[in-house]
C-alpha cells in the first residue's frame, strides 16, 4: 500500500507542478522514493523527483492503521526557493483559473488526500 502512496504522490507532482520550461522535448528526470514502516504498523513514505531544470518536487506521506494522517507536497527550484515558502510571492494567482495561489491549491490537495485517500484523486 505504501508504494501506492508514493506512486500517487509522484503522479500528483508531475501533473500539478506548474513547470516553467517552454521546451517541448522530453525532459530527463531523477526519481527517488523511500518507505519506512514502524513496529506499530505506521508508515512514512517520501518521494522526490528532480527535473531537467534542477527543480525538486517532494512528497511526504504518513500513514497509521491504513489511513493517511499527514501529507506534504512542495517544489524547490534550483536556487533553493520553496513554492510553499514563497507563498503569495510565487505569483501564480493571476494565471490561476480558480484565483488561488500555488500554496493554497496544494494545501487543499493535501487535505483532500488526508480526508479521502489517494484513490479519490482522479487524474486525466
C-alpha positions in Angstrom: 0.0 0.0 0.0 2.9 2.4 0.7 4.2 2.1 -2.9 0.7 3.2 -4.0 1.1 6.3 -1.8 4.5 7.1 -3.3 3.4 6.5 -6.8 0.3 8.6 -6.3 2.3 11.4 -4.9 4.7 11.3 -7.8 1.9 11.4 -10.2 0.3 14.3 -8.5 3.6 16.2 -8.5 4.2 15.6 -12.2 0.8 16.8 -13.1 0.3 19.7 -10.6 3.9 21.0 -10.7 3.3 24.1 -12.9 6.6 24.0 -14.5 8.0 27.0 -16.3 10.0 25.3 -19.1 8.9 26.0 -22.6 11.0 23.2 -24.1 8.7 20.6 -25.7 11.3 17.9 -25.9 11.3 15.0 -23.4 13.0 16.2 -20.2 15.2 13.9 -18.1 14.1 13.3 -14.5 15.6 11.7 -11.5 13.2 9.9 -9.1 13.8 8.6 -5.6 11.3 7.0 -3.2 11.5 5.6 0.3 9.1 4.0 2.7 9.7 3.2 6.4 7.4 1.1 8.5 7.5 1.1 12.3 6.7 -1.8 14.6 3.2 -0.4 15.3 2.3 -0.6 11.6 2.6 3.1 10.9 4.5 4.1 7.7 6.3 7.1 6.4 6.8 7.5 2.6 8.7 10.1 0.8 9.4 10.7 -2.9 11.5 13.2 -4.8 11.6 14.0 -8.5 14.3 16.2 -9.9 13.5 17.6 -13.3 15.9 18.7 -16.1 15.8 22.3 -14.8 17.0 21.2 -11.4 13.7 21.7 -9.6 12.9 19.1 -6.9 9.3 18.1 -6.3 8.9 16.4 -2.8 6.1 14.5 -1.3 5.9 13.1 2.2 3.1 10.9 3.5 2.4 9.4 6.9 0.0 6.5 7.5 -1.4 4.9 10.6 -3.7 1.9 10.6 -4.1 2.1 6.8 -5.2 5.7 6.8 -3.1 8.7 5.6 -2.6 11.1 8.5 -0.2 13.6 7.0 0.7 14.8 3.5 3.2 17.4 2.5 3.9 18.4 -1.1 6.4 21.1 -2.2 8.6 22.1 -5.1 12.0 23.6 -4.6 13.6 25.3 -7.6 17.3 25.1 -8.5 18.0 28.2 -6.4 16.5 26.6 -3.3 13.2 28.6 -3.3 10.3 26.6 -2.0 6.9 27.3 -3.6 5.2 27.0 -0.2 7.7 29.4 1.5 7.3 31.9 -1.4 3.6 32.0 -0.7 2.0 34.9 -2.5 5.4 35.9 -3.9 5.2 32.9 -6.2 2.7 35.0 -8.1 0.6 32.2 -9.7 -2.8 33.6 -8.6 -3.2 35.8 -11.7 -2.7 32.8 -14.0 -4.9 30.5 -11.9 -8.4 29.7 -13.3 -9.7 29.4 -9.7 -7.9 32.5 -8.4 -5.7 30.7 -5.9 -2.0 30.8 -5.3 0.1 27.6 -5.6 0.4 27.1 -1.8 -3.4 27.4 -1.4 -4.0 24.8 -4.1 -1.5 22.3 -2.7 -2.9 22.8 0.8 -6.4 21.9 -0.5 -4.9 18.8 -2.3 -3.0 17.7 0.8 -6.2 17.9 2.9 -8.3 16.2 0.2 -5.8 13.2 0.2 -6.0 13.0 4.1 -9.8 13.2 4.1 -10.5 10.9 1.1 -7.4 8.8 0.4 -5.1 8.7 -2.6 -7.7 6.6 -4.6 -10.1 9.6 -4.6 -7.7 11.7 -6.6 -8.7 11.4 -10.2 -6.2 12.3 -12.9 -6.8 12.6 -16.6 
